[in-house]
Every structure is written in structure tokens, then in C-alpha cells.
């Protein structure tokens, strides 16, 4: 089965997709950037679902590189898939963890039966990952993933990020 990769510029909370991926933090209880935007527009149902996860299987939160799904609340999607990107380090290569975020999110999407999945550029905001390297890891991982997802859409917040992804796409 072929997976189509698309790049769009915009706000991921305005996208229509089966699943929207959140660049969450390990607490699952919200934060800034994409996370804040998803909870703001998606409404309290998402936070309630995250709290329920913390009260059950994710007592210590979600580990870096892992992914878990909740309702998408008021977003135009069926699910939000929360994944925790690594914080960029100049001294330690954490790219396997960043790659894992994309792979694990797609694995969860497959479990759910999601066919269209929208991703932000995980770790490239507050977590400081350089956009060009983040784009390369994102695209390489999705291209080589075994998944039934038909469309993976990268939603880049600004024109600069969009151009970096376009260049990395080749
Ligand atoms: P992280 O903590 O994983 O770095 P951030 O949310 O801070 O997560 O940033 C990840 C990327 O998402 C950054 O490139 C940022 O510019 C972008 N971003 C922020 N808000 C949105 C949004 N509403 N839609 C899409 N991308 C967003």
C-alpha cells in the first residue's frame, strides 16, 4: 500500500484528518506550542482523556519516543495521537527517539484504523531541534515506515519551516 506524503503550511488545529498528532510533553497535561493550541481548540475533553490516561496506564506520564491516542474533542479529527519528542542535545544523538515518535504515532494510527494523519514538526519548537535535521528525520522515518496510513500530512506552522520541509523532500 502506498502512503502519500503532503506538506502544507498552517495551523494543525485547523486541519481535517482522521488523526492529528500532538507534540506533547511527558506529563500529557498540556503545554505550549502545538500542545497548547490543540487543547485550546479541541476543548476540555482532550485534557480529561489525558488525565484518565495518567490515572490508569500512564501514571508516570508518557516516555519520550512513545505515542498514545485520545479523543480529538472539538477538532475536525477522530483522534489526537500524543507523542513526546526528545529535547535537542548538541552532545548526545537523540535522533532515534525523534524517529520513534513518527513511527510509534503511525503504529497507533494503524491500530486505530486511521487513514489520514497530520503531523507537526515534532521537537522543532520549544525542544530546540534544528528544522532541517528534524525535517530529514521526519521524512525518512515516514518514507520507510510500514503502515496502512494513506496520507501523511506535515503541517508546518510558518513559511520558513514549510520551505525547509520542501527542500528536504527533494
Ligand atoms: P516541541 O516541544 O516538540 O518542540 P512545539 O509545539 O514547541 O513542540 O513546536 C513544534 C513545532 O510546531 C514548531 O516547529 C512550531 O513552530 C510548530 N507549531 C506551533 N504551533 C503550531 C500549530 N498550531 N500548528 C502547527 N505547528 C505548530
Backbone and ligand atoms as CSV (ligand in chain L), in Angstrom:
chain,resi,resn,atom,element,x,y,z
A,1,UNK,N,N,0.850,-1.188,0.000
A,1,UNK,CA,C,0.000,0.000,0.000
A,1,UNK,C,C,0.895,1.251,0.000
A,2,UNK,N,N,0.521,2.241,-0.774
A,2,UNK,CA,C,1.384,3.422,-0.829
A,2,UNK,C,C,0.864,4.514,0.103
A,3,UNK,N,N,1.788,5.174,0.700
A,3,UNK,CA,C,1.482,6.307,1.574
A,3,UNK,C,C,1.898,7.573,0.844
A,4,UNK,N,N,0.969,8.504,0.720
A,4,UNK,CA,C,1.276,9.785,0.091
A,4,UNK,C,C,1.726,10.770,1.161
A,5,UNK,N,N,2.826,11.443,0.882
A,5,UNK,CA,C,3.312,12.482,1.801
A,5,UNK,C,C,2.918,13.841,1.259
A,6,UNK,N,N,2.301,14.660,2.076
A,6,UNK,CA,C,1.981,16.020,1.643
A,6,UNK,C,C,2.500,17.020,2.673
A,7,UNK,N,N,2.818,18.203,2.176
A,7,UNK,CA,C,3.294,19.288,3.041
A,7,UNK,C,C,2.317,20.439,2.913
A,8,UNK,N,N,1.873,20.967,4.024
A,8,UNK,CA,C,1.056,22.174,3.973
A,8,UNK,C,C,1.562,23.143,5.034
A,9,UNK,N,N,1.333,24.405,4.771
A,9,UNK,CA,C,1.660,25.405,5.774
A,9,UNK,C,C,0.387,25.794,6.493
A,10,UNK,N,N,0.436,25.880,7.804
A,10,UNK,CA,C,-0.749,26.318,8.525
A,10,UNK,C,C,-0.758,25.862,9.969
A,11,UNK,N,N,-1.939,26.015,10.544
A,11,UNK,CA,C,-2.178,25.672,11.945
A,11,UNK,C,C,-2.773,24.265,11.967
A,12,UNK,N,N,-2.119,23.347,12.637
A,12,UNK,CA,C,-2.559,21.946,12.610
A,12,UNK,C,C,-3.955,21.784,13.226
A,13,UNK,N,N,-4.338,22.700,14.107
A,13,UNK,CA,C,-5.659,22.582,14.737
A,13,UNK,C,C,-6.794,22.922,13.769
A,14,UNK,N,N,-6.434,23.447,12.581
A,14,UNK,CA,C,-7.436,23.755,11.549
A,14,UNK,C,C,-7.545,22.642,10.516
A,15,UNK,N,N,-6.775,21.600,10.684
A,15,UNK,CA,C,-6.759,20.527,9.702
A,15,UNK,C,C,-7.906,19.551,9.934
A,16,UNK,N,N,-8.318,18.929,8.843
A,16,UNK,CA,C,-9.269,17.841,8.895
A,16,UNK,C,C,-8.501,16.562,8.570
A,17,UNK,N,N,-8.508,15.611,9.474
A,17,UNK,CA,C,-7.765,14.360,9.274
A,17,UNK,C,C,-8.359,13.305,10.201
A,18,UNK,N,N,-8.054,12.051,9.968
A,18,UNK,CA,C,-8.507,11.022,10.921
A,18,UNK,C,C,-7.808,11.228,12.262
A,19,UNK,N,N,-6.516,11.481,12.194
A,19,UNK,CA,C,-5.749,11.686,13.433
A,19,UNK,C,C,-4.836,12.887,13.283
A,20,UNK,N,N,-4.776,13.677,14.345
A,20,UNK,CA,C,-3.862,14.819,14.428
A,20,UNK,C,C,-2.850,14.497,15.521
A,21,UNK,N,N,-1.574,14.620,15.180
A,21,UNK,CA,C,-0.525,14.290,16.156
A,21,UNK,C,C,-0.161,15.532,16.954
A,22,UNK,N,N,-0.030,15.325,18.249
A,22,UNK,CA,C,0.344,16.392,19.175
A,22,UNK,C,C,1.781,16.190,19.633
A,23,UNK,N,N,2.581,17.257,19.547
A,23,UNK,CA,C,3.920,17.251,20.146
A,23,UNK,C,C,3.739,17.569,21.623
A,24,UNK,N,N,3.447,16.523,22.382
A,24,UNK,CA,C,3.080,16.676,23.795
A,24,UNK,C,C,4.329,16.694,24.669
A,25,UNK,N,N,4.135,16.874,25.955
A,25,UNK,CA,C,5.241,16.610,26.886
A,25,UNK,C,C,4.847,15.404,27.725
A,26,UNK,N,N,5.797,14.886,28.484
A,26,UNK,CA,C,5.562,13.581,29.103
A,26,UNK,C,C,4.449,13.618,30.147
A,27,UNK,N,N,4.112,14.800,30.644
A,27,UNK,CA,C,3.037,14.864,31.641
A,27,UNK,C,C,1.675,14.589,31.015
A,28,UNK,N,N,1.561,14.795,29.712
A,28,UNK,CA,C,0.294,14.673,28.967
A,28,UNK,C,C,-0.742,15.708,29.416
A,29,UNK,N,N,-0.321,16.656,30.228
A,29,UNK,CA,C,-1.310,17.578,30.795
A,29,UNK,C,C,-1.268,18.965,30.159
A,30,UNK,N,N,-0.708,19.033,28.970
A,30,UNK,CA,C,-0.738,20.299,28.234
A,30,UNK,C,C,0.550,21.065,28.376
A,31,UNK,N,N,0.728,22.017,27.468
A,31,UNK,CA,C,1.935,22.827,27.456
A,31,UNK,C,C,1.769,23.942,26.454
A,32,UNK,N,N,2.897,24.415,25.923
A,32,UNK,CA,C,2.825,25.496,24.942
A,32,UNK,C,C,2.811,24.963,23.524
A,33,UNK,N,N,3.065,25.831,22.564
A,33,UNK,CA,C,3.197,25.437,21.164
A,33,UNK,C,C,1.987,24.677,20.638
A,34,UNK,N,N,2.249,23.631,19.881
A,34,UNK,CA,C,1.175,22.813,19.294
A,34,UNK,C,C,0.267,22.266,20.392
A,35,UNK,N,N,0.873,21.816,21.456
A,35,UNK,CA,C,0.141,21.205,22.571
A,35,UNK,C,C,-0.928,22.164,23.101
A,36,UNK,N,N,-0.505,23.389,23.387
A,36,UNK,CA,C,-1.444,24.386,23.896
A,36,UNK,C,C,-2.547,24.662,22.898
A,37,UNK,N,N,-2.164,24.767,21.625
A,37,UNK,CA,C,-3.149,25.071,20.577
A,37,UNK,C,C,-4.173,23.939,20.447
A,38,UNK,N,N,-3.702,22.698,20.527
A,38,UNK,CA,C,-4.610,21.538,20.395
A,38,UNK,C,C,-5.596,21.505,21.561
A,39,UNK,N,N,-5.099,21.726,22.760
A,39,UNK,CA,C,-6.012,21.707,23.915
A,39,UNK,C,C,-6.978,22.896,23.878
A,40,UNK,N,N,-6.503,24.051,23.425
A,40,UNK,CA,C,-7.387,25.231,23.349
A,40,UNK,C,C,-8.523,24.995,22.370
A,41,UNK,N,N,-8.159,24.572,21.163
A,41,UNK,CA,C,-9.203,24.420,20.149
A,41,UNK,C,C,-9.994,23.118,20.313
A,42,UNK,N,N,-9.337,22.096,20.830
A,42,UNK,CA,C,-10.007,20.797,20.985
A,42,UNK,C,C,-10.941,20.743,22.184
A,43,UNK,N,N,-10.701,21.641,23.134
A,43,UNK,CA,C,-11.597,21.713,24.291
A,43,UNK,C,C,-11.224,20.734,25.397
A,44,UNK,N,N,-11.984,20.772,26.493
A,44,UNK,CA,C,-11.619,20.054,27.727
A,44,UNK,C,C,-11.688,18.535,27.644
A,45,UNK,N,N,-12.368,18.019,26.638
A,45,UNK,CA,C,-12.462,16.552,26.517
A,45,UNK,C,C,-11.094,15.895,26.362
A,46,UNK,N,N,-10.205,16.601,25.649
A,46,UNK,CA,C,-8.876,16.010,25.404
A,46,UNK,C,C,-8.096,15.945,26.711
A,47,UNK,N,N,-8.139,17.015,27.473
A,47,UNK,CA,C,-7.429,17.039,28.753
A,47,UNK,C,C,-8.021,16.001,29.709
A,48,UNK,N,N,-9.328,15.860,29.677
A,48,UNK,CA,C,-9.973,14.854,30.533
A,48,UNK,C,C,-9.479,13.453,30.162
A,49,UNK,N,N,-9.346,13.201,28.872
A,49,UNK,CA,C,-8.862,11.885,28.417
A,49,UNK,C,C,-7.401,11.684,28.820
A,50,UNK,N,N,-6.625,12.750,28.755
A,50,UNK,CA,C,-5.216,12.662,29.158
A,50,UNK,C,C,-5.101,12.400,30.659
A,51,UNK,N,N,-5.940,13.058,31.430
A,51,UNK,CA,C,-5.938,12.819,32.882
A,51,UNK,C,C,-6.320,11.377,33.190
A,52,UNK,N,N,-7.247,10.846,32.433
A,52,UNK,CA,C,-7.654,9.445,32.638
A,52,UNK,C,C,-6.491,8.500,32.320
A,53,UNK,N,N,-5.707,8.848,31.297
A,53,UNK,CA,C,-4.533,8.023,30.984
A,53,UNK,C,C,-3.532,8.072,32.132
A,54,UNK,N,N,-3.333,9.279,32.684
A,54,UNK,CA,C,-2.396,9.420,33.808
A,54,UNK,C,C,-2.883,8.637,35.029
A,55,UNK,N,N,-4.197,8.522,35.154
A,55,UNK,CA,C,-4.760,7.820,36.317
A,55,UNK,C,C,-4.766,6.304,36.113
A,56,UNK,N,N,-4.472,5.860,34.878
A,56,UNK,CA,C,-4.508,4.412,34.631
A,56,UNK,C,C,-3.133,3.897,34.198
A,57,UNK,N,N,-2.958,3.683,32.882
A,57,UNK,CA,C,-1.719,3.028,32.422
A,57,UNK,C,C,-0.497,3.934,32.374
A,58,UNK,N,N,-0.697,5.234,32.464
A,58,UNK,CA,C,0.422,6.153,32.291
A,58,UNK,C,C,0.639,7.002,33.536
A,59,UNK,N,N,0.701,6.325,34.671
A,59,UNK,CA,C,0.861,7.003,35.959
A,59,UNK,C,C,2.077,7.915,36.005
A,60,UNK,N,N,3.159,7.489,35.326
A,60,UNK,CA,C,4.375,8.313,35.328
A,60,UNK,C,C,4.457,9.203,34.096
A,61,UNK,N,N,3.406,9.213,33.311
A,61,UNK,CA,C,3.426,10.002,32.078
A,61,UNK,C,C,3.864,9.153,30.902
A,62,UNK,N,N,4.027,9.802,29.769
A,62,UNK,CA,C,4.383,9.110,28.524
A,62,UNK,C,C,5.881,9.302,28.285
A,63,UNK,N,N,6.562,8.191,27.995
A,63,UNK,CA,C,8.018,8.271,27.791
A,63,UNK,C,C,8.340,8.916,26.448
A,64,UNK,N,N,9.490,9.534,26.368
A,64,UNK,CA,C,9.973,10.133,25.119
A,64,UNK,C,C,10.029,9.061,24.020
A,65,UNK,N,N,9.506,9.420,22.846
A,65,UNK,CA,C,9.519,8.497,21.715
A,65,UNK,C,C,8.296,7.604,21.623
A,66,UNK,N,N,7.438,7.657,22.655
A,66,UNK,CA,C,6.224,6.831,22.655
A,66,UNK,C,C,5.018,7.657,22.198
A,67,UNK,N,N,3.898,6.976,21.930
A,67,UNK,CA,C,2.694,7.667,21.470
A,67,UNK,C,C,1.451,7.002,22.061
A,68,UNK,N,N,0.425,7.801,22.256
A,68,UNK,CA,C,-0.838,7.292,22.785
A,68,UNK,C,C,-1.977,8.159,22.228
A,69,UNK,N,N,-3.140,7.556,22.016
A,69,UNK,CA,C,-4.261,8.286,21.398
A,69,UNK,C,C,-5.325,8.646,22.412
A,70,UNK,N,N,-5.994,9.769,22.137
A,70,UNK,CA,C,-7.210,10.141,22.868
A,70,UNK,C,C,-8.238,10.624,21.832
A,71,UNK,N,N,-9.396,10.951,22.349
A,71,UNK,CA,C,-10.380,11.677,21.548
A,71,UNK,C,C,-9.752,12.959,20.982
A,72,UNK,N,N,-10.353,13.469,19.911
A,72,UNK,CA,C,-9.900,14.754,19.374
A,72,UNK,C,C,-10.823,15.883,19.813
A,73,UNK,N,N,-11.768,15.600,20.692
A,73,UNK,CA,C,-12.654,16.648,21.185
A,73,UNK,C,C,-13.328,17.385,20.040
A,74,UNK,N,N,-13.218,18.699,20.050
A,74,UNK,CA,C,-13.889,19.534,19.046
A,74,UNK,C,C,-13.076,19.718,17.764
A,75,UNK,N,N,-11.903,19.099,17.683
A,75,UNK,CA,C,-11.112,19.214,16.447
A,75,UNK,C,C,-11.792,18.417,15.327
A,76,UNK,N,N,-11.450,18.749,14.104
A,76,UNK,CA,C,-12.036,18.049,12.961
A,76,UNK,C,C,-11.211,16.784,12.674
A,77,UNK,N,N,-11.259,15.869,13.632
A,77,UNK,CA,C,-10.481,14.631,13.564
A,77,UNK,C,C,-11.147,13.638,14.511
A,78,UNK,N,N,-10.801,12.386,14.365
A,78,UNK,CA,C,-11.371,11.391,15.280
A,78,UNK,C,C,-10.486,11.211,16.505
A,79,UNK,N,N,-9.194,11.336,16.286
A,79,UNK,CA,C,-8.250,11.101,17.392
A,79,UNK,C,C,-7.151,12.153,17.400
A,80,UNK,N,N,-6.634,12.412,18.602
A,80,UNK,CA,C,-5.336,13.068,18.746
A,80,UNK,C,C,-4.362,11.986,19.207
A,81,UNK,N,N,-3.245,11.898,18.506
A,81,UNK,CA,C,-2.177,10.985,18.929
A,81,UNK,C,C,-1.095,11.839,19.575
A,82,UNK,N,N,-0.886,11.628,20.868
A,82,UNK,CA,C,0.095,12.398,21.625
A,82,UNK,C,C,1.434,11.666,21.573
A,83,UNK,N,N,2.469,12.387,21.245
A,83,UNK,CA,C,3.798,11.779,21.271
A,83,UNK,C,C,4.772,12.766,21.893
A,84,UNK,N,N,5.784,12.242,22.553
A,84,UNK,CA,C,6.725,13.102,23.276
A,84,UNK,C,C,8.065,13.083,22.552
A,85,UNK,N,N,8.391,14.215,21.951
A,85,UNK,CA,C,9.664,14.337,21.258
A,85,UNK,C,C,10.808,14.528,22.239
A,86,UNK,N,N,12.031,14.204,21.795
A,86,UNK,CA,C,13.207,14.479,22.625
A,86,UNK,C,C,13.579,15.955,22.569
A,87,UNK,N,N,14.144,16.434,23.658
A,87,UNK,CA,C,14.749,17.768,23.658
A,87,UNK,C,C,16.058,17.655,22.881
A,88,UNK,N,N,16.321,18.608,21.992
A,88,UNK,CA,C,17.566,18.620,21.212
A,88,UNK,C,C,18.775,18.657,22.135
A,89,UNK,N,N,19.793,17.902,21.793
A,89,UNK,CA,C,21.054,17.955,22.530
A,89,UNK,C,C,22.191,18.074,21.532
A,90,UNK,N,N,23.120,18.962,21.801
A,90,UNK,CA,C,24.283,19.124,20.926
A,90,UNK,C,C,25.339,18.065,21.225
A,91,UNK,N,N,25.215,17.404,22.369
A,91,UNK,CA,C,26.266,16.463,22.787
A,91,UNK,C,C,25.836,15.002,22.687
A,92,UNK,N,N,24.547,14.770,22.523
A,92,UNK,CA,C,24.036,13.401,22.502
A,92,UNK,C,C,23.128,13.248,21.288
A,93,UNK,N,N,23.283,12.169,20.551
A,93,UNK,CA,C,22.432,11.944,19.378
A,93,UNK,C,C,21.115,11.295,19.814
A,94,UNK,N,N,20.054,12.077,19.774
A,94,UNK,CA,C,18.737,11.581,20.191
A,94,UNK,C,C,17.824,11.349,18.997
A,95,UNK,N,N,18.419,11.234,17.806
A,95,UNK,CA,C,17.572,11.141,16.610
A,95,UNK,C,C,16.737,9.866,16.573
A,96,UNK,N,N,17.214,8.774,17.215
A,96,UNK,CA,C,16.409,7.544,17.238
A,96,UNK,C,C,15.096,7.780,17.984
A,97,UNK,N,N,15.149,8.638,19.001
A,97,UNK,CA,C,13.926,8.939,19.749
A,97,UNK,C,C,12.968,9.789,18.913
A,98,UNK,N,N,13.526,10.728,18.152
A,98,UNK,CA,C,12.653,11.549,17.304
A,98,UNK,C,C,12.016,10.680,16.217
A,99,UNK,N,N,12.815,9.815,15.632
A,99,UNK,CA,C,12.294,8.884,14.635
A,99,UNK,C,C,11.195,8.008,15.243
A,100,UNK,N,N,11.423,7.568,16.462
A,100,UNK,CA,C,10.438,6.733,17.152
A,100,UNK,C,C,9.089,7.443,17.311
A,101,UNK,N,N,9.105,8.742,17.531
A,101,UNK,CA,C,7.837,9.490,17.653
A,101,UNK,C,C,6.977,9.307,16.405
A,102,UNK,N,N,7.599,9.442,15.230
A,102,UNK,CA,C,6.847,9.308,13.983
A,102,UNK,C,C,6.399,7.856,13.774
A,103,UNK,N,N,7.312,6.923,14.033
A,103,UNK,CA,C,6.996,5.500,13.815
A,103,UNK,C,C,5.912,5.030,14.776
A,104,UNK,N,N,6.045,5.379,16.041
A,104,UNK,CA,C,5.054,4.950,17.041
A,104,UNK,C,C,3.696,5.607,16.782
A,105,UNK,N,N,3.710,6.860,16.360
A,105,UNK,CA,C,2.433,7.529,16.032
A,105,UNK,C,C,1.741,6.802,14.884
A,106,UNK,N,N,2.501,6.384,13.889
A,106,UNK,CA,C,1.906,5.658,12.763
A,106,UNK,C,C,1.429,4.271,13.209
A,107,UNK,N,N,2.140,3.669,14.127
A,107,UNK,CA,C,1.714,2.357,14.638
A,107,UNK,C,C,0.365,2.499,15.364
A,108,UNK,N,N,0.245,3.532,16.171
A,108,UNK,CA,C,-1.030,3.784,16.861
A,108,UNK,C,C,-2.120,4.103,15.831
A,109,UNK,N,N,-1.773,4.885,14.822
A,109,UNK,CA,C,-2.747,5.213,13.766
A,109,UNK,C,C,-3.236,3.921,13.097
A,110,UNK,N,N,-2.333,3.002,12.854
A,110,UNK,CA,C,-2.717,1.722,12.252
A,110,UNK,C,C,-3.641,0.932,13.176
A,111,UNK,N,N,-3.325,0.933,14.452
A,111,UNK,CA,C,-4.189,0.233,15.423
A,111,UNK,C,C,-5.597,0.802,15.409
A,112,UNK,N,N,-5.689,2.120,15.241
A,112,UNK,CA,C,-6.995,2.791,15.253
A,112,UNK,C,C,-7.727,2.654,13.921
A,113,UNK,N,N,-6.989,2.380,12.857
A,113,UNK,CA,C,-7.571,2.363,11.520
A,113,UNK,C,C,-7.594,3.737,10.878
A,114,UNK,N,N,-6.763,4.647,11.349
A,114,UNK,CA,C,-6.688,5.994,10.755
A,114,UNK,C,C,-6.031,5.900,9.381
A,115,UNK,N,N,-6.580,6.614,8.423
A,115,UNK,CA,C,-6.026,6.595,7.065
A,115,UNK,C,C,-5.347,7.904,6.684
A,116,UNK,N,N,-5.720,8.981,7.364
A,116,UNK,CA,C,-5.045,10.269,7.137
A,116,UNK,C,C,-4.533,10.777,8.481
A,117,UNK,N,N,-3.269,11.150,8.503
A,117,UNK,CA,C,-2.635,11.576,9.751
A,117,UNK,C,C,-1.877,12.878,9.505
A,118,UNK,N,N,-2.142,13.872,10.348
A,118,UNK,CA,C,-1.441,15.160,10.249
A,118,UNK,C,C,-0.417,15.272,11.370
A,119,UNK,N,N,0.817,15.575,10.993
A,119,UNK,CA,C,1.915,15.718,11.962
A,119,UNK,C,C,2.418,17.157,11.997
A,120,UNK,N,N,2.779,17.647,13.176
A,120,UNK,CA,C,3.588,18.872,13.248
A,120,UNK,C,C,5.063,18.461,13.141
A,121,UNK,N,N,5.935,19.445,13.089
A,121,UNK,CA,C,7.384,19.165,13.083
A,121,UNK,C,C,7.827,18.981,14.534
A,122,UNK,N,N,7.728,17.730,14.975
A,122,UNK,CA,C,7.960,17.396,16.389
A,122,UNK,C,C,9.361,17.838,16.847
A,123,UNK,N,N,9.432,18.368,18.029
A,123,UNK,CA,C,10.670,18.788,18.716
A,123,UNK,C,C,11.330,20.043,18.148
A,124,UNK,N,N,10.767,20.617,17.083
A,124,UNK,CA,C,11.463,21.756,16.452
A,124,UNK,C,C,11.068,23.120,17.028
A,125,UNK,N,N,10.251,23.114,18.084
A,125,UNK,CA,C,9.850,24.373,18.710
A,125,UNK,C,C,10.624,24.582,20.005
A,126,UNK,N,N,9.891,24.517,21.093
A,126,UNK,CA,C,10.493,24.703,22.421
A,126,UNK,C,C,11.630,23.692,22.661
A,127,UNK,N,N,11.528,22.506,22.083
A,127,UNK,CA,C,12.541,21.468,22.316
A,127,UNK,C,C,13.807,21.659,21.477
A,128,UNK,N,N,13.805,22.664,20.600
A,128,UNK,CA,C,15.044,23.164,20.038
A,128,UNK,C,C,15.713,22.395,18.909
A,129,UNK,N,N,15.016,21.400,18.338
A,129,UNK,CA,C,15.652,20.610,17.265
A,129,UNK,C,C,15.799,21.470,16.013
A,130,UNK,N,N,16.966,21.471,15.360
A,130,UNK,CA,C,17.123,22.247,14.122
A,130,UNK,C,C,16.128,21.756,13.052
A,131,UNK,N,N,15.477,22.705,12.407
A,131,UNK,CA,C,14.390,22.356,11.491
A,131,UNK,C,C,14.852,21.433,10.361
A,132,UNK,N,N,16.038,21.695,9.783
A,132,UNK,CA,C,16.440,20.867,8.636
A,132,UNK,C,C,16.675,19.415,9.048
A,133,UNK,N,N,17.275,19.216,10.184
A,133,UNK,CA,C,17.512,17.850,10.660
A,133,UNK,C,C,16.188,17.202,11.090
A,134,UNK,N,N,15.330,17.978,11.723
A,134,UNK,CA,C,14.015,17.468,12.114
A,134,UNK,C,C,13.196,17.051,10.907
A,135,UNK,N,N,13.299,17.831,9.838
A,135,UNK,CA,C,12.568,17.518,8.600
A,135,UNK,C,C,13.111,16.237,7.970
A,136,UNK,N,N,14.429,16.120,7.941
A,136,UNK,CA,C,15.053,14.928,7.349
A,136,UNK,C,C,14.625,13.672,8.109
A,137,UNK,N,N,14.662,13.727,9.426
A,137,UNK,CA,C,14.288,12.560,10.240
A,137,UNK,C,C,12.802,12.233,10.043
A,138,UNK,N,N,11.976,13.264,10.032
A,138,UNK,CA,C,10.531,13.060,9.851
A,138,UNK,C,C,10.255,12.375,8.516
A,139,UNK,N,N,10.826,12.907,7.460
A,139,UNK,CA,C,10.536,12.387,6.117
A,139,UNK,C,C,11.133,10.991,5.930
A,140,UNK,N,N,12.366,10.785,6.367
A,140,UNK,CA,C,12.991,9.453,6.254
A,140,UNK,C,C,12.174,8.403,6.999
A,141,UNK,N,N,11.736,8.750,8.190
A,141,UNK,CA,C,11.021,7.768,9.015
A,141,UNK,C,C,9.684,7.404,8.393
A,142,UNK,N,N,8.967,8.413,7.932
A,142,UNK,CA,C,7.648,8.145,7.357
A,142,UNK,C,C,7.787,7.376,6.035
A,143,UNK,N,N,8.805,7.724,5.266
A,143,UNK,CA,C,9.013,7.043,3.983
A,143,UNK,C,C,9.329,5.569,4.146
A,144,UNK,N,N,9.986,5.221,5.213
A,144,UNK,CA,C,10.408,3.828,5.390
A,144,UNK,C,C,9.487,3.049,6.330
A,145,UNK,N,N,8.464,3.711,6.874
A,145,UNK,CA,C,7.566,3.029,7.815
A,145,UNK,C,C,6.646,2.069,7.063
A,146,UNK,N,N,6.357,0.956,7.702
A,146,UNK,CA,C,5.340,0.042,7.168
A,146,UNK,C,C,4.028,0.431,7.828
A,147,UNK,N,N,3.135,0.981,7.044
A,147,UNK,CA,C,1.888,1.492,7.613
A,147,UNK,C,C,0.768,1.416,6.587
A,148,UNK,N,N,-0.455,1.295,7.089
A,148,UNK,CA,C,-1.633,1.327,6.228
A,148,UNK,C,C,-2.187,2.742,6.072
A,149,UNK,N,N,-1.540,3.707,6.707
A,149,UNK,CA,C,-1.973,5.109,6.563
A,149,UNK,C,C,-1.785,5.524,5.106
A,150,UNK,N,N,-2.806,6.153,4.533
A,150,UNK,CA,C,-2.763,6.507,3.101
A,150,UNK,C,C,-2.161,7.882,2.867
A,151,UNK,N,N,-2.419,8.791,3.782
A,151,UNK,CA,C,-1.843,10.130,3.638
A,151,UNK,C,C,-1.208,10.584,4.942
A,152,UNK,N,N,0.062,10.917,4.866
A,152,UNK,CA,C,0.743,11.582,5.976
A,152,UNK,C,C,0.948,13.030,5.553
A,153,UNK,N,N,0.376,13.917,6.335
A,153,UNK,CA,C,0.435,15.342,6.011
A,153,UNK,C,C,1.274,16.052,7.086
A,154,UNK,N,N,2.327,16.703,6.649
A,154,UNK,CA,C,3.102,17.512,7.585
A,154,UNK,C,C,2.548,18.921,7.535
A,155,UNK,N,N,2.179,19.427,8.704
A,155,UNK,CA,C,1.595,20.764,8.789
A,155,UNK,C,C,2.625,21.678,9.437
A,156,UNK,N,N,3.202,22.526,8.600
A,156,UNK,CA,C,4.288,23.397,9.050
A,156,UNK,C,C,3.734,24.775,9.355
A,157,UNK,N,N,4.104,25.252,10.516
A,157,UNK,CA,C,3.456,26.437,11.062
A,157,UNK,C,C,3.770,27.704,10.285
A,158,UNK,N,N,5.007,27.823,9.826
A,158,UNK,CA,C,5.349,29.062,9.119
A,158,UNK,C,C,6.021,28.744,7.787
A,159,UNK,N,N,6.207,29.801,7.013
A,159,UNK,CA,C,6.742,29.646,5.663
A,159,UNK,C,C,8.162,29.084,5.697
A,160,UNK,N,N,8.945,29.502,6.676
A,160,UNK,CA,C,10.337,29.031,6.757
A,160,UNK,C,C,10.365,27.512,6.960
A,161,UNK,N,N,9.558,27.024,7.870
A,161,UNK,CA,C,9.514,25.579,8.130
A,161,UNK,C,C,9.009,24.830,6.899
A,162,UNK,N,N,8.020,25.412,6.241
A,162,UNK,CA,C,7.459,24.789,5.040
A,162,UNK,C,C,8.542,24.648,3.972
A,163,UNK,N,N,9.342,25.706,3.799
A,163,UNK,CA,C,10.403,25.678,2.782
A,163,UNK,C,C,11.482,24.658,3.129
A,164,UNK,N,N,11.796,24.543,4.402
A,164,UNK,CA,C,12.810,23.555,4.820
A,164,UNK,C,C,12.305,22.134,4.528
A,165,UNK,N,N,11.053,21.872,4.812
A,165,UNK,CA,C,10.493,20.544,4.517
A,165,UNK,C,C,10.456,20.294,3.011
A,166,UNK,N,N,10.105,21.315,2.260
A,166,UNK,CA,C,10.082,21.158,0.788
A,166,UNK,C,C,11.467,20.796,0.269
A,167,UNK,N,N,12.470,21.471,0.783
A,167,UNK,CA,C,13.841,21.202,0.353
A,167,UNK,C,C,14.253,19.775,0.752
A,168,UNK,N,N,13.874,19.370,1.950
A,168,UNK,CA,C,14.235,18.028,2.444
A,168,UNK,C,C,13.499,16.933,1.680
A,169,UNK,N,N,12.358,17.270,1.141
A,169,UNK,CA,C,11.527,16.297,0.408
A,169,UNK,C,C,12.217,15.915,-0.902
A,170,UNK,N,N,13.040,16.828,-1.433
A,170,UNK,CA,C,13.817,16.541,-2.649
A,170,UNK,C,C,13.002,16.637,-3.916
L,1,LIG,P1,P,8.253,20.759,20.814
L,1,LIG,O1,O,8.163,20.960,22.305
L,1,LIG,O2,O,8.122,19.297,20.411
L,1,LIG,O3,O,9.409,21.457,20.208
L,1,LIG,P2,P,6.417,22.860,19.902
L,1,LIG,O4,O,4.942,22.827,19.951
L,1,LIG,O5,O,7.114,23.883,20.723
L,1,LIG,O6,O,6.886,21.363,20.268
L,1,LIG,O7,O,6.907,23.038,18.409
L,1,LIG,C1,C,6.893,22.042,17.413
L,1,LIG,C2,C,6.689,22.690,16.056
L,1,LIG,O8,O,5.312,23.005,15.883
L,1,LIG,C3,C,7.439,24.016,15.867
L,1,LIG,O9,O,8.016,23.996,14.565
L,1,LIG,C4,C,6.349,25.067,15.985
L,1,LIG,O10,O,6.631,26.220,15.197
L,1,LIG,C5,C,5.174,24.345,15.422
L,1,LIG,N1,N,3.831,24.807,15.824
L,1,LIG,C6,C,3.470,25.570,16.890
L,1,LIG,N2,N,2.128,25.745,16.905
L,1,LIG,C7,C,1.628,25.070,15.835
L,1,LIG,C8,C,0.324,24.871,15.278
L,1,LIG,N3,N,-0.759,25.404,15.835
L,1,LIG,N4,N,0.203,24.108,14.151
L,1,LIG,C9,C,1.290,23.563,13.567
L,1,LIG,N5,N,2.536,23.696,14.034
L,1,LIG,C10,C,2.714,24.443,15.153
